Structures are given as C-alpha cells and as structure tokens.
Amino acid sequence: MKKIASVFLLFFTLISVATFAQEIKETTKPKESGHEDVNKFRQMYDLLATPNMYRTASGAPGPEYYQQQVDYKMDIELDDKNTKLYGVETITYHNNAKESLDYLWVQLDQNQKAKTSKSPLVVNEKMNQSFGLDDFSRKYMEEKFDGGFKIEYVKDANGKALPFTTNQTMMRIDLPKPLKHGATISFSIKWWYNINNYMVEGGRSGYEHFPKDKNNLYVIAQFYPRMAVYNDVEGWQNMQFWGNGEFALPFGNFEVNITVPADHVMEATGVLQNRSDVFTAEQVKRYALAEKSFEKPVIIVTQAEATVAEKSFSDKKKTWKYKAENVRDFGIATSRKFIFDAMAVQLGGKTVMATSLYPKEGNPLWEQYSTRAVAHTLKSYSSHTFDYPYPKAVSVNAQDQGMEYPMICWNFGRPDEDGKYSDRVKYGMLGVIIHEVGHNFFPMIVNSDERQWTWMDEGLNTFMEYLAEIEWEATFPVDRGPAKMIVPYMSGDQKGLEPIMSNSESLRQFGNNAYGKPAAALNILRETIMGRELFDFAFKTFANRWKFKHPTPEDFFRTMEDASAVDLDWFFRGWFYTTDFNDIGIKEVKRYFVSSETPKEAVDKKPTRRRRPAPAGPLVYMIAEGSADFKPEMDKAFDTSAVQTLADYLQANFSSDERAKLTTPKHFYQVTFNKPGGLVMPIIVEITFEDGTKENHTFPAQIWNMNDSEVSRTFATQKAISKIVVDPKEETADIDTSNNIWPKGEVKSKFD
C-alpha cells in the first residue's frame, strides 16, 4: 500500500505545495465583509455558564441538582351566563433548595388582560388608515375589557392573612419566617376574573362564542395563581408576562374540582375521578370500549347527543373531579357543544388514551383525523425521546387556537359550513394537533424556561413535529424543518434579525426565530453534520436526562456533544449565537495535465516552505490549463513523456499483480470554493460526468478551519467532469445558489 500511495505522492506534490502556498498567502489578506477576524472553531467557554455541582460539563444534572415542588388543591366554578371564573386554592410549597426563602413569588398571568396592564403600552403603535366599525368602536369608544385577577385573600394554613404585594403579573407573598431547606408551607388564595372572549380580546385561553346557538366553548388556562420557578440558574424566575415569552413552572400534584353547568362535557389535565357521576351509563360503557380500541376511535358523546345538549342550557350543576401527578400546569376545556371520542395507544407496556373534543362545526374533519393524529404523535415522539408517561393526551377544537398544557391542548382547523375542506385546512389542522400534542414532551416534561428561551420548547418541538409529519405521510406539506425553508428568513436584512439565543420578548420575527430556524438547525445536525444514528442517540439522551427537570440551553448543547463525540461548538456558536448565514460557492475550476517536462514556473518559483521532503528521482508536473506552460496538444491527461516516465516507475516498483490493481486517473481538476457567508458549514459536492453518471463528496465544516474565505480541493477522475454543484439537495440552508454551479448556467429566480 505504501508503494501505491507513492504514485499519488508524485502526481500531486507540486499541486499540493502550490495550493498550500496560496492558502498561506490568502490568510494574510484582509477578511471579506461579514467574516469575523476570529477562529469560528474556538470552544464556547466565552458563551456558556461554568459547569458546577448542579449542572455538569457533560450536560447532565449534577449531584447537587434540585428543583422545587408545588402541590395544588383547587375548587373552581364556571359562571357560564356571566362568563366569570371563581376559584379557591391551597398551595403547598416544598423548599428543596439548600438556602432559605424569605418570600415566595406567584404568577398572575391573567393580569396581562387587566385594565391596568402595561403590555399594550409597549406596542409600537401607528394610526391605522381604516377600521372596521366594530374595531373602531372597541378601540376608541368602548370601555376596556378587564380580565385581570381579583384577589380576595391570601391566608396561611391557620386562616391568618399573609401580606402580599402585586407587581403587574407577579405577586410576592412575604413569609412570617424564612422557609428553610426541606421545609414546606401551605397557604390559600381566593380569586375570580372575567373570562375573555379570545376571538375578540385575544389570548391563549378564554371562550369562543357561537352566535347561532348562543353557546360558549371554553378553553381555560392560566386561570389560577401559579407558583414561579426558583432554581440554581435564575433564583426566582419572576420576569413579567408581557405576552410572547410563555411560562416557567415547577412540577407538582393537582387535585382540582371543577363545577360547570350540568349539560357540559369536559376534559382536563389529569385522571377523571368520578366518571359515572358526570357521564351517562351508556357513555361510560362506550369509554370502556375505547380503552380496548387500539385501531380506531370510539365515539363517547355522539354528535346527536351534543346537538341536543347545546339547546338545553341547564340551570343545574355538575362537579368534575381530576387528579394529576407530576405535572407543571393544568388546563380545562368545557362546553355543552362537545362531541367526545377516544382510542387506546400502547406505549412502553402501558395503555394511554388519545382523546378529542370538538363541536359539530368541526366535523367531518375532526371525527376522521384528530384522535388518530394524537395517537400517531404519541408514538412518533416516544420513539425519539421516551415513552409518554402520562395517562392521556387530549386534542380540543377551538377556532384560531394552538396552545398546549399537560395532557391537553387546543387546536384550530374546521371545514366550511357544508362540511367541505381543502387540503390546506386538513394539513393545517393535522400540523397544529401534532405540534400541540407534541408539546407534552417539550416543555411539559422536558421542562425548559419558556419565559426566557422560547426556542428550547418551540424549536425542539417544531423539529419533532416535522419528523412526525413525514412519518404520518411522506408527502406531508411541511412548512418548517427542512433547511431550505429557513433560507428566506436567514437571507433577510440582518438589521431585522436576532440570534436564536435571544429573550422571547426581543424577537421581531417570532415564528422564524424561535420555531423555524432551530428546527432547521436540528434537521441539519441530524441529516448532514452528525448523521441520524449519532444525533438520535444524543437527542434521546438529552430528553431522558432532563425529563421532569429544568434544562438550560447549555445542558442541551453539552449533552449533544457529550453523547456523540462530535465537536459542535462551531455549529451552535454560528447558528444559535449569531445571525450569520450560509453561502458557499464555486469560485474557480482548473483542469490540470501531467507532464514530465520541467515547467518554467517550477524553475522560476521554487517553494519556500514544504510540508514534506522533496521527492527523490524523476518528477511529473501538474500543468494548469491556460497557464504559460500549457500546450494546445495537451488534450489528454498525460503527455507522451509522462506516460513513459510513469511506466518506468511502475515497472520498477510494482509486480504485475499489483499493477493490475492500480487505477489511472485520466482527468485532474482543482476546485476552489469561496464562502461569502459568515457560517462555517460542510461543503457538499455533486460531480456529474460527461456520460451522465454522478458521484458525491462531503467535506466536513472543519475544512474552513485555516481559511474562512476560500479553500480548494483536487479531484482525479476516470471520466471528464461536465458539471459541479454545491449542496445539490439544499440541505445546508445556502441562501444564494447562483454561485453553486459550475459551469455557470441560468439560475431560476425566486419568482420562477
């Protein structure tokens, strides 16, 4: 093998020396615009928090890792006629931190809808040129909706008032004495608020009104004062709720009694404790059938039953009782309009119920697809992370909604009044169901801080949604995930972009930044940088390390490296901490011919620096087409003298059997790639030969380590090259493909 290698040593000695000398020369030039004058492969010590006993350098929880626990017992009543919600809760707070706490912070997210809310005041507002009459009246003439919490009391376990201070969406409860490590405290809060019509006032929860039958469909969340997170990273995470950055919540156990009109059908977080009290005997039997139906849903409350109920407007009440263990939040959906179906899903040796609630306006679309999509999502996500641990997952049809809570979510998508629907409506509904059900994994179980880092739940979940969608149907019309779909965003005006690692309230293009770009980044890691096997193992490791815990971005970045042995600092630095884009092009292609005649350039310009000793014996020289030493008769790879020189060498150094195994390249090329973009990425090359056959080469991103502007590669081929394409499958988010092809040809415009 050493002898065979020496043949190619002779072939490429001069071209290698020349290329190396050129690279040394290029590195002394000023950087092009957009290129940092720093090493983009340096480790991320300047960006990541220092590892400690809480969070290790491997990305795993450390031996001193802790998290707080909060348990709730609630009694809730819905006033359907006046659209108000009343509640009283007892909160038991467990302090697992080593330090004592002098006060507790409680989140009052509903205060974002209060008359005194400051959220509307931070919006950059210009005068509309026209208004609908209802919009004009609501904006300038009507009294503002008041949806904030009305706190009636905060009391300790003995009924004594506890002092509290409300600061917008946060409430501080001052403790009579410090709460020490390992101690617990129980206290009660009583409150009420006006439920918002989210179709008018906006919001992640509220009610949808149906004018034709005068019914409301309620999707209720953020409805109770909720404890803030206290941890080793933020201390108290008491950042105000302005509207974009969602929620940071501790885990705990819930016991919730919910009183609603007797003709309502409900689903909520947790396990229903009194099914026979709130459903008819026939409906209870149907549910028992659903628990054994693994192939298709069973309808528990039929459309006929829902149609009758929506006309009744019962004055009586029923109380639904739920218990939920180890969840971070609680959500409720209730209406007399609901149809209810369910099916069983086998996961990890246990049965999980996939369930849907929807009004008749959702049919036939919802009856056909919703619960099946829930079941599919649980299976898909479980295969990439961990077996879904909760007893059920519920999809609720609520117009213009897409929101998630433990075990329950609300999703848009309805047919026209005649029951017809387009593919756009169908796939839009399927996509939002997969996405919102998927949020059970991120962040309901892998419990990141949404208030600070939207991408840690939305980005990871959008990536997982993409995998689930193409598993549902290979031709699913996905809108996020593949690298090429983030190109329009990344090629935009840099002044209007923020790095992924930006606070949720600082994002101008929220969907692209927090959903699309991280999903594309993860897809590139899986398909192009790491490969599926390494990526899937590392991603699953992260999910299992941090399920039912509170991970940070550092924990994710470190785990992906720790579990794969792939250095990804350059990737995370570029994709997550900058707004740089990827643009790699073909600057130049040179063809070379082999000659044994000493060229003038080789005599006049002796190399001043060598990587290896000069070879002994005769030399062959690589003559570039069009150079001073190129001759028109060089129409073949080797001139006559080179053929004889090589023949003599091979005859002297190889046996006949060894010579029979040698390959003789007939065409030699040097391809120079440049990089107008700031990101470092692999160079993926597709070579097409004159006979139409193709071969592919991938050069790792580290090829840019010594020169961030341009690099060269040589190709020795049996057949003449007719075309070279960089990133032929559009898997690196290259924003400008006009420079990706040699020889340059016509490139279709974005309009085309």
Steps between C-alpha positions, in 0.01 A plus 500: 500500500792736564610457138157581365487811715834615362354512148252761609770677700680562169180608326401759754825623655517824307130573501487443876795730562350765274159476664651516849712802406192670359304430821784645710493807280120533521492489880707820507237690302236717671179314581206548267199685634294276728794286609606521863873539551482223760511122503146375453604158627605626843325335793198670657655573839426869444128433450398216730445513874773333702415138591436434868357245741147586385566467126804309378733556206347192334160668486348272765345602833769512766504332842370821664224560246165581662160630404206626697165322525162671514171319570157652437151425625237707324128555484399676179157616384408625154218755472394439140229767492736776611822349363682519831723252677526468879764306686659421830823305530732364764862501394759286676852614421798268562837674529767263371761773456789504746432865580206645695230707328368823651213537254322316219415625152164408344417556134183691414509456122135594462597854603637545151129549414440747784395859430827610657714263294816654360523252212299722258723795589820343366356446151633731229172643377425698184167627376306253291383640169163324531294315761209263505222665700522239777877545524468881510232484768697255712824696472377855550149494645431195717617436853812286504456136593618422852627141513743525789492293818293633788684365806263477796746364752832328564500303828732262680397151614344646815286747309719799584552757226841496336639831373545514125606752237381490139733621227315466169501125424699402810395482865749480787379328817704600803557211739479537879834322528756367250406171336798277564639217288270195514211698653153548354239771529130494409290805424170577328396749233148596398437682172273556204526657155303581187565243228610655174341431164830415337356553149455867599752571774763249392684266734617143539180403678148627559180421315371484146140616454265337246234763409266254326435283805622755761745254655853547623791261459751550782871424489625610841864544601713739705180510704656469845785671687800277421831471678809633324812288454787532746821328388880507486505707179263793551416491868137609467392507136267796547535667163173671413258339255485746209328260264763328284727317741284225640540314823746366754334269751600248770371142512244384753177313565151638437159422643245715319120505534329692217133593519327580170144485358367145515468470121870572437753241382852551629858388471789625710851420616513184709283196565126545541399362841120490466422394144171330592377825662548721197434267204194288425521126558509444124786747459697327776460170310622662181808631681574148624491383138735782400752381760532177299480652151853534361411530130237773486323749726175425679250786524412556867268801462336494159421794275129435553545518878707819471240661275229433757717629784589826331131595507435417865683773702460310825473696826639201691866440576747214496843480656778323310784374719853457366833390642833548323844393618832658414371766263603862468161651416129436453259565212122465461268475198124503555185561295158353439593489131771236531506170315746267673695207357797293617725206418776307675871519421752240614823662617774334699279225637220730615184640347463872437171658389496726195194724516331780305227753582341703221175675413289381208652786300825299498351201321561301288864606524551452872320169537711360217845629593550659842529204736697299246744791475529510881583128510752534217672792673540310826658207317730713288628723780540204736720323247739797490499586873333287769171318541227751568449479878158661547170307486343698214539771237206715392447711188228767520362687198498873572500740209813712451681322783819299527599462863632228726473387862578170673288224342275751316526750217272713280532509124355687204364357174140461384324422174260737327139505615414237238767268643743541211864581559816554299831321541631821651241483779551126552879510521492821699281327758719189504812711536371700795372187677836326459680813617286570806473135611876481453542780751420241766862394454649849459448691735240318711742221590840627384414816691701789355456867584266634231499848648871526425567268205206438266712291263566232762143381481370639170814429299555149631131426469478635143787269405319205658176608330677483164614143567148399606342664195715319246443176693125565471533555126822518298357782285363700795513870397733607783567871550795477741786259558687451170801729466381667180188632671697732729692661211260794444533595868877458525557693177302799626632833619734423789380812683162334546628171640601381844701192599299200615657554842291812563233558760147424388388863524783619272403303190366697206437194282375272773400198292810491281740559788355278772333228288641485148872568540567265795294228330708541182820498706408172669401348168838599354675343800306178454522466124830667411736569792458210744299239316179346628652236726721737699242779507212278609700350784616842623154657470340211684770527767415866553127425523551223754753692708265793535149355502313636803787746554594855397768505225683806370645560151844405633365163614374434148816612321727303733293182489492496119882502499544275803284220358636512146873589512431762232644846560204731441623823657550654155146403401322623813709818505409587142139384485383594849713799603526694173282598206762387249381320190643221288620574148760273340582530132735375231756769430711321241557165335839424340586198293851355526714283271796280595837566338856386566642815341622750755272805483639852519290578808656207688853633426432868554284469813650251736281427805631674808314273741435127479283266701719202410848433358534545124445169318805320358532393137310618193202733544176543318342842493137615515445761226193719535293553190561852373827546689827608337615139483176368355526378143208463259594138433432417867162353424562191709575466871859388441744617234718239325802555720294474819351172386847351449632641829209353695526168315865470596416581863217251521703227332779546752287524814194276451446139410272411209223408745539830682501696173176330402330645807613859444263763363615761258314830526441666164383842616632731770317802644553756772179654630514814713201566727433841651275593790328839483285391797608526862402147608742211468328196354599178323563519128274249327600444137322314222714426194334412170709335230461530125324164483236622749620299799550676833702473820476690825761633742448658842776703663444568872457857623848480651636552147453873574711486815811660350335729247152639552474651152595233246638147477597268216465130431644283221316227314662225291234324293465230237245705306484862400291724725219689334336660805569569868227600746539607863223390738293328228224390738474838679589356838719778643272808470723663238336835435643558149510207260601713201867436585455129574535369143790458259497578221272791575162461339161660516361505853127526555392804694298471819202623298542211255 
